[in-house]
Amino acid sequence: MSKISVIVPAYNTGSKLRECVDSILNQSHKDLEVILVDDCSLDDTYSIMCEYQEKDSRVKAFRNTINSGAGHSRNVGLEVATGEYITFVDSDDYLDLDTYSAVQDAINLNNNPDIIRFDQNSFLDMGRLKVNLNFFTNNVYNGKTGVLVPSREQRYVSLESPGVCNKVFKRSLIGETRFVEGLKWEDYPFCTFLLAKANQVVFIRDGGYNYRHSLKCNNTTLGDVKKPSSRMLEIYDCCDILSEEFKEAGIYELYEKALKSNQKIHSVQRVRDVMFSKAYGPEQKNELINSLLNLTEIKYGNVFTDPMYLSLKKEKLFYRARMGIVEKAYSNPDTRTGKSEEVVREKIKRLV
């Protein structure tokens, strides 16, 4: 049996934390270590963590000395985790109860693979009503079964979701890799780098991760849509960090095309936030969208002609619909004349 360490960062999620932790502790697979890290919450999050620590010897509760973000909290968990495999759960989400049993079976059957990956289901939390949002996600790999070798199928590195919560990573694969601290989308460079390094990724259908969207929460994807900010530029910082990680690991040349496709797709996701936002008028929205496209083109090339982008549009109906709106209603190449990354960045900051 391979002990699985489950790292749960939390900030002000006391109202959802019990559902999350119960879904971990009540797994049919019991050989778990559960590491709860509170990021200086202002509610009862930490006291709930301590309560679970008192009741169950598998639980360890920690609290940051200052509010430092999810990346730091996950890194705290990585420093103390003792499992052969490590995974992550966000404190307002929950798991199907057979998820880690299916993971353990996959570990046993596939000679200790580097990554085990299961489906992630998205839902909108509206109190007693939970609305399925799987149509909203871009992930083309949900529902896949079998084994994949990323170095042979680089399309996977381009198109896989960079979320860490529906993946279990071998400790030796992680090594000294850590989450970026102080930036949004901190899981993007961490996860994508490990996907490229992995000897194989095993897909399983049993079990699943349930990702909550809430209209009341401003630190989620829906929060970004409500009020985009200059922090949208941090996706470009994460893209740059990812390039450096690939170069340092000696795999940049192998993955260069796949990586640039990946960077185009993820940076242009911020266009979606602006397009759906009600925070801007039509002129400002047009200018901001084209500035983001301009910055993407300067750094990584034209997204609209990229093969992986076109593949994603073909395979995901909702993605095709919303990016079709961007291309037809908002995209104006005549306004994307900036040549300097620094100048375009400053323009975006002014616009938001």
C-alpha positions in Angstrom: 0.0 0.0 0.0 1.2 3.5 -0.8 0.4 6.2 1.7 -1.2 9.2 0.0 -0.6 12.6 1.5 -3.5 15.0 0.9 -2.7 18.7 1.3 -5.6 21.1 1.9 -4.9 24.8 1.9 -7.7 27.0 3.4 -8.6 30.6 3.9 -11.9 31.6 5.4 -13.7 28.5 4.2 -15.1 27.3 7.6 -18.6 26.9 6.2 -17.4 24.4 3.5 -14.4 22.8 5.3 -16.2 20.0 7.1 -17.8 18.7 3.8 -14.3 18.8 2.3 -12.4 17.0 5.1 -15.2 14.5 5.7 -15.0 13.5 2.0 -11.3 12.8 2.5 -11.4 11.0 5.8 -14.4 8.9 4.8 -12.6 7.6 1.7 -12.8 3.8 1.3 -9.0 3.9 1.0 -7.8 4.6 4.6 -4.0 4.8 4.3 -4.0 8.6 4.1 -2.2 11.5 5.7 -4.3 14.7 5.7 -2.3 18.0 6.0 -4.6 21.0 6.7 -2.9 24.4 6.3 -4.8 27.6 7.4 -3.7 30.8 5.8 -4.5 33.1 8.8 -8.3 32.8 8.3 -10.6 35.3 10.0 -13.4 32.8 10.6 -13.4 29.4 12.4 -11.3 27.6 9.8 -8.3 26.8 12.0 -10.4 25.7 15.0 -12.2 23.2 12.8 -8.9 21.9 11.6 -7.7 21.5 15.2 -10.9 19.7 16.0 -10.3 17.1 13.2 -6.6 16.8 14.4 -7.9 15.8 17.8 -10.3 13.2 16.5 -8.2 11.5 13.8 -4.5 10.7 14.0 -4.2 10.9 10.2 -4.8 14.7 10.4 -2.1 17.3 10.9 -3.2 21.0 11.3 -0.9 23.9 10.6 -1.3 27.7 10.5 0.8 30.2 8.6 2.2 33.1 10.6 1.1 35.6 8.0 -1.4 35.4 5.1 0.7 34.2 2.2 -1.6 32.6 -0.4 -2.5 29.1 -1.6 1.0 28.5 -3.2 2.7 29.0 0.1 0.2 26.9 2.0 0.7 24.0 -0.4 4.4 24.4 -0.1 4.1 24.1 3.7 2.2 20.9 3.1 4.9 19.6 0.7 7.6 20.2 3.3 5.9 18.0 5.9 4.2 15.3 3.7 5.5 11.8 4.2 3.5 9.9 1.6 4.9 8.1 -1.4 2.2 9.9 -3.4 0.9 13.5 -2.9 -2.3 15.2 -3.9 -4.2 18.4 -3.2 -7.8 19.3 -2.4 -9.2 22.9 -2.2 -11.0 23.4 1.1 -14.4 24.3 -0.5 -14.5 21.3 -2.8 -15.1 17.6 -2.1 -14.3 14.1 -3.4 -16.3 11.1 -4.4 -15.7 8.5 -1.6 -14.1 5.8 -3.8 -11.6 8.1 -5.4 -8.4 7.2 -3.6 -9.2 3.4 -3.7 -9.3 3.7 -7.5 -6.0 5.6 -7.3 -4.4 2.9 -5.2 -5.6 0.2 -7.6 -4.1 2.2 -10.5 -0.8 2.4 -8.6 -0.7 -1.3 -8.0 -1.7 -2.3 -11.6 0.6 0.1 -13.4 3.9 -0.4 -11.5 3.9 2.9 -9.6 3.2 5.5 -12.3 4.3 9.1 -11.8 0.8 10.6 -12.1 -2.7 9.2 -11.6 -5.5 11.4 -13.0 -9.2 11.3 -12.5 -12.2 13.3 -13.7 -13.0 16.7 -12.3 -16.6 17.7 -12.2 -17.5 21.4 -11.9 -20.7 22.7 -10.3 -22.3 26.0 -9.4 -23.3 26.0 -5.7 -26.7 27.6 -5.3 -27.6 26.4 -1.8 -29.6 23.3 -2.1 -29.3 23.4 -5.9 -26.1 22.3 -7.5 -25.9 23.1 -11.2 -23.6 21.0 -13.4 -21.0 23.1 -15.2 -19.0 20.5 -17.0 -20.0 22.0 -20.3 -18.1 25.1 -19.2 -14.7 23.5 -18.8 -12.1 23.2 -21.5 -10.7 19.9 -20.5 -10.7 17.4 -23.4 -9.3 14.6 -21.3 -12.2 14.0 -19.0 -13.6 10.5 -19.7 -10.3 9.2 -21.0 -9.1 5.8 -19.7 -5.7 4.0 -20.0 -2.1 5.1 -19.9 -0.5 8.1 -21.7 3.2 8.9 -22.1 3.5 12.7 -22.3 6.8 12.8 -24.2 5.1 10.8 -27.0 1.8 12.7 -26.9 2.8 16.3 -26.4 -0.7 17.4 -27.3 -1.6 16.3 -23.8 0.8 18.9 -22.2 -0.7 21.6 -24.4 -4.4 20.8 -23.6 -4.6 19.2 -20.1 -6.0 21.3 -17.3 -3.2 22.5 -15.0 -5.2 22.0 -11.9 -3.5 19.8 -9.3 -6.6 18.6 -7.4 -7.7 15.8 -9.8 -4.1 14.4 -10.0 -2.0 12.3 -7.6 1.7 12.9 -8.0 4.6 10.5 -7.1 6.7 12.2 -4.5 9.9 11.4 -6.4 8.5 13.2 -9.4 7.8 16.3 -7.4 11.3 16.3 -5.9 12.2 19.9 -5.1 9.6 21.5 -7.4 7.4 23.9 -5.5 4.4 26.2 -6.2 5.1 29.8 -7.2 4.3 32.0 -4.3 2.6 35.4 -4.5 1.0 34.9 -7.9 -2.4 33.8 -9.1 -2.6 30.5 -11.0 0.2 29.1 -9.0 -0.8 25.6 -9.8 -0.3 26.2 -13.6 3.6 26.1 -13.8 3.8 23.4 -11.0 1.3 21.0 -12.7 2.3 21.5 -16.3 6.0 21.0 -15.6 5.3 17.8 -13.7 3.1 16.6 -16.6 5.9 17.0 -19.0 8.4 15.3 -16.7 6.2 12.3 -16.0 7.1 8.9 -17.4 3.4 8.1 -17.7 0.0 9.4 -16.7 -2.7 6.8 -15.8 -6.3 7.8 -16.3 -9.1 6.3 -14.2 -12.8 6.8 -14.4 -13.8 5.6 -10.9 -14.0 8.3 -8.3 -13.9 12.0 -9.0 -13.1 15.5 -7.8 -16.0 18.0 -7.4 -15.0 21.6 -8.0 -17.3 24.3 -6.5 -18.1 27.6 -8.2 -19.9 30.1 -5.9 -21.5 33.4 -6.8 -20.7 34.6 -3.3 -16.9 34.0 -3.5 -14.6 36.5 -5.1 -11.4 34.5 -5.2 -12.7 32.0 -7.8 -13.0 31.9 -11.6 -16.4 33.6 -11.3 -14.8 36.3 -9.1 -12.3 37.0 -11.9 -15.2 37.4 -14.4 -17.1 39.7 -12.0 -14.1 42.1 -11.7 -11.0 41.5 -13.7 -7.9 43.2 -12.3 -4.3 43.9 -13.2 -3.5 40.5 -11.6 -4.6 39.0 -14.9 -1.0 39.8 -16.0 0.3 37.3 -13.5 -0.7 34.5 -16.0 2.2 35.8 -18.2 4.6 35.7 -15.3 3.5 32.0 -14.7 4.1 31.3 -18.4 7.6 32.7 -18.2 8.4 30.7 -15.0 7.2 27.6 -16.8 9.6 28.3 -19.8 12.5 28.6 -17.3 11.6 25.3 -15.6 11.5 23.5 -18.9 14.9 25.0 -19.9 16.5 24.1 -16.5 15.2 20.5 -16.8 16.6 20.2 -20.4 13.2 19.5 -21.9 12.4 22.8 -23.6 13.4 21.8 -27.1 11.4 18.6 -26.9 8.3 20.5 -25.8 8.8 23.9 -27.4 5.8 23.8 -29.7 3.5 22.2 -27.2 4.6 24.7 -24.5 4.0 27.8 -26.7 0.5 26.4 -27.6 -0.1 25.9 -23.9 1.0 29.4 -23.1 -1.1 31.0 -25.8 -4.2 29.1 -24.6 -3.8 29.9 -21.0 -2.9 33.6 -21.4 -5.9 34.1 -23.7 -8.2 32.7 -21.1 -8.0 36.1 -19.4 -9.8 37.5 -22.5 -12.8 35.4 -21.4 -12.8 37.2 -18.0 -13.0 40.6 -19.7 -15.5 39.5 -22.3 -18.1 38.3 -19.7 -17.4 41.0 -17.2 -19.9 43.8 -16.6 -17.3 46.0 -15.1 -16.3 47.7 -18.4 -18.1 49.6 -21.2 -17.9 48.4 -24.8 -14.9 50.6 -25.8 -12.8 49.8 -22.8 -13.7 46.1 -23.2 -12.6 46.1 -26.8 -9.3 47.9 -26.0 -8.5 45.6 -23.1 -9.2 42.4 -25.0 -7.0 43.5 -27.9 -4.3 44.6 -25.6 -4.3 41.1 -24.0 -4.2 39.5 -27.5 -1.4 41.9 -28.4 0.7 40.9 -25.4 0.1 37.2 -26.1 1.2 37.7 -29.8 4.4 39.5 -28.7 5.4 36.8 -26.3 4.1 33.5 -27.9 2.7 34.2 -31.4 -0.8 34.3 -32.9 -3.2 32.2 -30.9 -6.0 32.1 -33.6 -3.8 30.1 -36.0 -2.3 27.8 -33.4 -3.0 24.1 -34.1 -3.7 23.2 -30.5 -6.0 26.2 -30.1 -7.9 25.1 -33.2 -8.1 21.6 -31.9 -9.5 22.8 -28.6 -12.2 24.8 -30.4 -13.1 21.8 -32.4 -13.5 19.5 -29.5 -15.2 21.8 -26.9 -18.4 23.3 -28.0 -18.6 26.0 -25.3 -15.0 27.0 -25.8 -15.6 27.3 -29.6 -18.7 29.5 -28.9 -17.0 32.0 -26.6 -13.8 32.2 -28.6 -15.8 32.6 -31.8 -17.3 35.7 -30.2 -13.9 37.0 -29.4 -12.6 36.5 -32.9 -15.7 37.9 -34.7 -16.9 40.6 -32.3 -13.8 41.8 -30.5 -10.6 40.9 -32.3 -9.2 43.9 -34.3 -5.7 43.3 -35.6 -5.4 46.9 -36.6 -5.3 47.9 -32.9 -2.7 45.3 -31.9 0.4 47.3 -33.1 2.4 47.2 -29.9 5.8 45.7 -30.2 7.1 46.2 -26.6 6.0 43.8 -23.9 6.6 46.5 -21.2 4.5 49.1 -23.0 1.6 46.8 -23.6 1.7 45.6 -20.0 1.5 49.2 -18.7 -1.4 49.9 -21.0 -3.3 46.9 -19.6 -2.7 48.1 -16.0 -4.1 51.5 -16.9 -7.2 50.0 -18.5 -8.1 47.9 -15.5 
